[in-house]
Amino acid sequence: MYAEFGRNLEKDIVSETSGHFRRLLVSVCNAGRDESTSIDTAKAEKDANDIYAVLVQPFCSLHFY
């Protein structure tokens, strides 16, 4: 149960979504993650560069005529 809203997020997701979208949201909801407030700037920069290299950079070299 999520104290801030007094509701269970996973139950709400299951009741309001379906199919692959539901599976994705439930997986994200249950994902274990670091809840600390410290930031590893080197890791954040590496992650950003990795995402850029995969999602953005390949399209920068395309020429549309």
A tleap script that builds the chain and sets N, CA, C and O, in Angstrom:
source leaprc.protein.ff14SB
mol = sequence {
  NMET TYR ALA GLU PHE GLY ARG ASN LEU GLU
  LYS ASP ILE VAL SER GLU THR SER GLY HIE
  PHE ARG ARG LEU LEU VAL SER VAL CYS ASN
  ALA GLY ARG ASP GLU SER THR SER ILE ASP
  THR ALA LYS ALA GLU LYS ASP ALA ASN ASP
  ILE TYR ALA VAL LEU VAL GLN PRO PHE CYS
  SER LEU HIE PHE CTYR
}
set mol.1.N position { 0.850 -1.185 0.000 }
set mol.1.CA position { 0.000 0.000 0.000 }
set mol.1.C position { 0.885 1.233 0.000 }
set mol.1.O position { 1.905 1.259 0.688 }
set mol.2.N position { 0.526 2.220 -0.733 }
set mol.2.CA position { 1.302 3.442 -0.836 }
set mol.2.C position { 0.652 4.493 0.058 }
set mol.2.O position { -0.439 4.992 -0.219 }
set mol.3.N position { 1.355 4.806 1.131 }
set mol.3.CA position { 0.820 5.646 2.204 }
set mol.3.C position { 0.381 7.032 1.724 }
set mol.3.O position { -0.594 7.584 2.234 }
set mol.4.N position { 1.082 7.583 0.767 }
set mol.4.CA position { 0.783 8.948 0.343 }
set mol.4.C position { -0.647 9.082 -0.182 }
set mol.4.O position { -1.298 10.099 0.060 }
set mol.5.N position { -1.137 8.079 -0.890 }
set mol.5.CA position { -2.477 8.146 -1.468 }
set mol.5.C position { -3.456 7.169 -0.838 }
set mol.5.O position { -4.650 7.205 -1.135 }
set mol.6.N position { -2.955 6.295 0.033 }
set mol.6.CA position { -3.830 5.329 0.683 }
set mol.6.C position { -4.366 4.265 -0.261 }
set mol.6.O position { -5.430 3.695 -0.023 }
set mol.7.N position { -3.622 3.997 -1.343 }
set mol.7.CA position { -4.053 3.018 -2.335 }
set mol.7.C position { -2.895 2.116 -2.701 }
set mol.7.O position { -1.737 2.450 -2.450 }
set mol.8.N position { -3.201 0.968 -3.297 }
set mol.8.CA position { -2.183 0.035 -3.753 }
set mol.8.C position { -1.999 0.249 -5.255 }
set mol.8.O position { -2.908 -0.016 -6.043 }
set mol.9.N position { -0.827 0.725 -5.641 }
set mol.9.CA position { -0.566 1.066 -7.032 }
set mol.9.C position { -0.704 -0.140 -7.954 }
set mol.9.O position { -1.313 -0.041 -9.020 }
set mol.10.N position { -0.143 -1.274 -7.551 }
set mol.10.CA position { -0.216 -2.453 -8.411 }
set mol.10.C position { -1.665 -2.875 -8.654 }
set mol.10.O position { -2.027 -3.206 -9.783 }
set mol.11.N position { -2.486 -2.868 -7.626 }
set mol.11.CA position { -3.902 -3.227 -7.807 }
set mol.11.C position { -4.598 -2.256 -8.753 }
set mol.11.O position { -5.412 -2.668 -9.579 }
set mol.12.N position { -4.283 -0.973 -8.637 }
set mol.12.CA position { -4.872 0.012 -9.542 }
set mol.12.C position { -4.425 -0.230 -10.986 }
set mol.12.O position { -5.229 -0.133 -11.913 }
set mol.13.N position { -3.161 -0.540 -11.170 }
set mol.13.CA position { -2.654 -0.818 -12.516 }
set mol.13.C position { -3.370 -2.020 -13.115 }
set mol.13.O position { -3.802 -1.979 -14.267 }
set mol.14.N position { -3.495 -3.085 -12.337 }
set mol.14.CA position { -4.147 -4.309 -12.824 }
set mol.14.C position { -5.611 -4.052 -13.172 }
set mol.14.O position { -6.120 -4.577 -14.163 }
set mol.15.N position { -6.277 -3.253 -12.366 }
set mol.15.CA position { -7.702 -3.025 -12.622 }
set mol.15.C position { -7.959 -2.036 -13.756 }
set mol.15.O position { -9.042 -2.046 -14.342 }
set mol.16.N position { -6.987 -1.185 -14.078 }
set mol.16.CA position { -7.219 -0.128 -15.063 }
set mol.16.C position { -6.525 -0.340 -16.408 }
set mol.16.O position { -6.737 0.444 -17.333 }
set mol.17.N position { -5.696 -1.388 -16.539 }
set mol.17.CA position { -4.979 -1.625 -17.785 }
set mol.17.C position { -5.125 -3.080 -18.205 }
set mol.17.O position { -5.704 -3.893 -17.484 }
set mol.18.N position { -4.589 -3.398 -19.385 }
set mol.18.CA position { -4.669 -4.781 -19.855 }
set mol.18.C position { -3.504 -5.094 -20.777 }
set mol.18.O position { -2.768 -4.202 -21.200 }
set mol.19.N position { -3.350 -6.365 -21.078 }
set mol.19.CA position { -2.393 -6.827 -22.074 }
set mol.19.C position { -0.946 -6.534 -21.736 }
set mol.19.O position { -0.529 -6.544 -20.578 }
set mol.20.N position { -0.191 -6.271 -22.805 }
set mol.20.CA position { 1.241 -6.030 -22.665 }
set mol.20.C position { 1.522 -4.773 -21.842 }
set mol.20.O position { 2.491 -4.724 -21.084 }
set mol.21.N position { 0.669 -3.758 -21.996 }
set mol.21.CA position { 0.856 -2.529 -21.233 }
set mol.21.C position { 0.753 -2.810 -19.738 }
set mol.21.O position { 1.548 -2.296 -18.950 }
set mol.22.N position { -0.224 -3.627 -19.347 }
set mol.22.CA position { -0.378 -4.013 -17.946 }
set mol.22.C position { 0.885 -4.722 -17.456 }
set mol.22.O position { 1.413 -4.401 -16.392 }
set mol.23.N position { 1.360 -5.684 -18.238 }
set mol.23.CA position { 2.552 -6.446 -17.844 }
set mol.23.C position { 3.756 -5.520 -17.663 }
set mol.23.O position { 4.533 -5.674 -16.721 }
set mol.24.N position { 3.898 -4.565 -18.570 }
set mol.24.CA position { 4.999 -3.610 -18.474 }
set mol.24.C position { 4.885 -2.774 -17.201 }
set mol.24.O position { 5.856 -2.645 -16.455 }
set mol.25.N position { 3.717 -2.211 -16.953 }
set mol.25.CA position { 3.548 -1.352 -15.778 }
set mol.25.C position { 3.713 -2.116 -14.466 }
set mol.25.O position { 4.309 -1.596 -13.522 }
set mol.26.N position { 3.197 -3.335 -14.396 }
set mol.26.CA position { 3.353 -4.133 -13.179 }
set mol.26.C position { 4.826 -4.456 -12.964 }
set mol.26.O position { 5.305 -4.421 -11.831 }
set mol.27.N position { 5.549 -4.771 -14.033 }
set mol.27.CA position { 6.985 -5.043 -13.910 }
set mol.27.C position { 7.732 -3.829 -13.390 }
set mol.27.O position { 8.582 -3.946 -12.507 }
set mol.28.N position { 7.416 -2.668 -13.933 }
set mol.28.CA position { 8.073 -1.438 -13.482 }
set mol.28.C position { 7.713 -1.150 -12.028 }
set mol.28.O position { 8.561 -0.742 -11.236 }
set mol.29.N position { 6.459 -1.367 -11.695 }
set mol.29.CA position { 5.987 -1.120 -10.325 }
set mol.29.C position { 6.728 -2.001 -9.321 }
set mol.29.O position { 7.028 -1.563 -8.210 }
set mol.30.N position { 7.019 -3.226 -9.708 }
set mol.30.CA position { 7.663 -4.166 -8.789 }
set mol.30.C position { 9.188 -4.166 -8.887 }
set mol.30.O position { 9.852 -4.898 -8.153 }
set mol.31.N position { 9.737 -3.375 -9.762 }
set mol.31.CA position { 11.191 -3.364 -9.965 }
set mol.31.C position { 11.905 -2.919 -8.699 }
set mol.31.O position { 11.540 -1.924 -8.073 }
set mol.32.N position { 12.921 -3.671 -8.340 }
set mol.32.CA position { 13.738 -3.260 -7.207 }
set mol.32.C position { 14.663 -2.146 -7.637 }
set mol.32.O position { 15.356 -2.266 -8.647 }
set mol.33.N position { 14.681 -1.085 -6.896 }
set mol.33.CA position { 15.550 0.040 -7.237 }
set mol.33.C position { 16.046 0.716 -5.978 }
set mol.33.O position { 15.448 0.614 -4.907 }
set mol.34.N position { 17.131 1.393 -6.139 }
set mol.34.CA position { 17.745 2.122 -5.049 }
set mol.34.C position { 16.875 3.329 -4.724 }
set mol.34.O position { 16.656 4.182 -5.585 }
set mol.35.N position { 16.387 3.411 -3.520 }
set mol.35.CA position { 15.523 4.521 -3.115 }
set mol.35.C position { 16.297 5.632 -2.413 }
set mol.35.O position { 15.698 6.580 -1.906 }
set mol.36.N position { 17.618 5.521 -2.382 }
set mol.36.CA position { 18.411 6.561 -1.719 }
set mol.36.C position { 18.369 7.845 -2.542 }
set mol.36.O position { 17.986 7.840 -3.711 }
set mol.37.N position { 18.765 8.924 -1.916 }
set mol.37.CA position { 18.746 10.212 -2.593 }
set mol.37.C position { 20.116 10.610 -3.132 }
set mol.37.O position { 20.263 11.682 -3.719 }
set mol.38.N position { 21.115 9.760 -2.939 }
set mol.38.CA position { 22.440 10.079 -3.459 }
set mol.38.C position { 22.480 9.830 -4.965 }
set mol.38.O position { 21.815 8.925 -5.469 }
set mol.39.N position { 23.253 10.630 -5.669 }
set mol.39.CA position { 23.345 10.525 -7.118 }
set mol.39.C position { 24.785 10.240 -7.513 }
set mol.39.O position { 25.706 10.949 -7.107 }
set mol.40.N position { 24.968 9.198 -8.307 }
set mol.40.CA position { 26.274 8.874 -8.857 }
set mol.40.C position { 26.340 9.546 -10.218 }
set mol.40.O position { 25.867 8.992 -11.211 }
set mol.41.N position { 26.926 10.738 -10.270 }
set mol.41.CA position { 26.919 11.520 -11.508 }
set mol.41.C position { 27.673 10.827 -12.636 }
set mol.41.O position { 27.295 10.960 -13.800 }
set mol.42.N position { 28.724 10.095 -12.317 }
set mol.42.CA position { 29.459 9.377 -13.365 }
set mol.42.C position { 28.585 8.306 -13.999 }
set mol.42.O position { 28.587 8.142 -15.219 }
set mol.43.N position { 27.834 7.575 -13.173 }
set mol.43.CA position { 26.934 6.542 -13.698 }
set mol.43.C position { 25.783 7.184 -14.484 }
set mol.43.O position { 25.383 6.672 -15.529 }
set mol.44.N position { 25.262 8.288 -13.987 }
set mol.44.CA position { 24.179 8.975 -14.695 }
set mol.44.C position { 24.641 9.455 -16.063 }
set mol.44.O position { 23.906 9.338 -17.044 }
set mol.45.N position { 25.858 9.995 -16.134 }
set mol.45.CA position { 26.388 10.452 -17.416 }
set mol.45.C position { 26.615 9.284 -18.367 }
set mol.45.O position { 26.322 9.391 -19.558 }
set mol.46.N position { 27.136 8.164 -17.853 }
set mol.46.CA position { 27.342 6.980 -18.683 }
set mol.46.C position { 26.008 6.463 -19.210 }
set mol.46.O position { 25.893 6.142 -20.393 }
set mol.47.N position { 24.997 6.378 -18.340 }
set mol.47.CA position { 23.674 5.924 -18.769 }
set mol.47.C position { 23.106 6.834 -19.858 }
set mol.47.O position { 22.554 6.353 -20.848 }
set mol.48.N position { 23.241 8.149 -19.673 }
set mol.48.CA position { 22.738 9.103 -20.665 }
set mol.48.C position { 23.452 8.924 -21.997 }
set mol.48.O position { 22.821 8.949 -23.054 }
set mol.49.N position { 24.761 8.744 -21.947 }
set mol.49.CA position { 25.527 8.545 -23.186 }
set mol.49.C position { 25.148 7.235 -23.868 }
set mol.49.O position { 25.056 7.178 -25.094 }
set mol.50.N position { 24.929 6.186 -23.083 }
set mol.50.CA position { 24.511 4.897 -23.651 }
set mol.50.C position { 23.156 5.019 -24.342 }
set mol.50.O position { 22.972 4.509 -25.447 }
set mol.51.N position { 22.219 5.685 -23.700 }
set mol.51.CA position { 20.890 5.875 -24.283 }
set mol.51.C position { 20.991 6.707 -25.556 }
set mol.51.O position { 20.364 6.385 -26.565 }
set mol.52.N position { 21.771 7.763 -25.509 }
set mol.52.CA position { 21.966 8.612 -26.691 }
set mol.52.C position { 22.540 7.801 -27.855 }
set mol.52.O position { 22.085 7.923 -28.992 }
set mol.53.N position { 23.534 6.980 -27.559 }
set mol.53.CA position { 24.202 6.198 -28.608 }
set mol.53.C position { 23.245 5.228 -29.284 }
set mol.53.O position { 23.376 4.960 -30.478 }
set mol.54.N position { 22.298 4.708 -28.545 }
set mol.54.CA position { 21.368 3.722 -29.099 }
set mol.54.C position { 20.150 4.375 -29.748 }
set mol.54.O position { 19.703 3.932 -30.806 }
set mol.55.N position { 19.617 5.410 -29.132 }
set mol.55.CA position { 18.342 5.961 -29.590 }
set mol.55.C position { 18.442 7.210 -30.452 }
set mol.55.O position { 17.576 7.435 -31.297 }
set mol.56.N position { 19.460 8.021 -30.266 }
set mol.56.CA position { 19.512 9.301 -30.962 }
set mol.56.C position { 20.582 9.329 -32.043 }
set mol.56.O position { 20.306 9.691 -33.187 }
set mol.57.N position { 21.770 8.957 -31.690 }
set mol.57.CA position { 22.899 9.076 -32.595 }
set mol.57.C position { 22.691 8.421 -33.962 }
set mol.57.O position { 23.063 9.021 -34.970 }
set mol.58.N position { 22.114 7.216 -34.044 }
set mol.58.CA position { 21.941 6.600 -35.369 }
set mol.58.C position { 21.108 7.452 -36.334 }
set mol.58.O position { 21.307 7.382 -37.546 }
set mol.59.N position { 20.181 8.250 -35.807 }
set mol.59.CA position { 19.313 9.048 -36.650 }
set mol.59.C position { 19.932 10.380 -37.036 }
set mol.59.O position { 19.454 11.037 -37.961 }
set mol.60.N position { 20.989 10.791 -36.343 }
set mol.60.CA position { 21.638 12.062 -36.651 }
set mol.60.C position { 22.346 12.032 -38.000 }
set mol.60.O position { 22.553 13.081 -38.611 }
set mol.61.N position { 22.714 10.857 -38.468 }
set mol.61.CA position { 23.428 10.767 -39.729 }
set mol.61.C position { 22.495 10.557 -40.926 }
set mol.61.O position { 22.959 10.502 -42.065 }
set mol.62.N position { 21.201 10.440 -40.681 }
set mol.62.CA position { 20.256 10.265 -41.785 }
set mol.62.C position { 20.048 11.593 -42.507 }
set mol.62.O position { 19.993 12.651 -41.881 }
set mol.63.N position { 19.938 11.524 -43.794 }
set mol.63.CA position { 19.684 12.726 -44.589 }
set mol.63.C position { 18.320 12.601 -45.241 }
set mol.63.O position { 18.047 11.625 -45.940 }
set mol.64.N position { 17.486 13.561 -45.021 }
set mol.64.CA position { 16.159 13.562 -45.618 }
set mol.64.C position { 16.136 14.611 -46.724 }
set mol.64.O position { 16.359 15.795 -46.475 }
set mol.65.N position { 15.869 14.175 -47.919 }
set mol.65.CA position { 15.860 15.079 -49.068 }
set mol.65.C position { 14.471 15.229 -49.606 }
set mol.65.O position { 14.261 15.954 -50.578 }
savepdb mol mol.pdb
quit
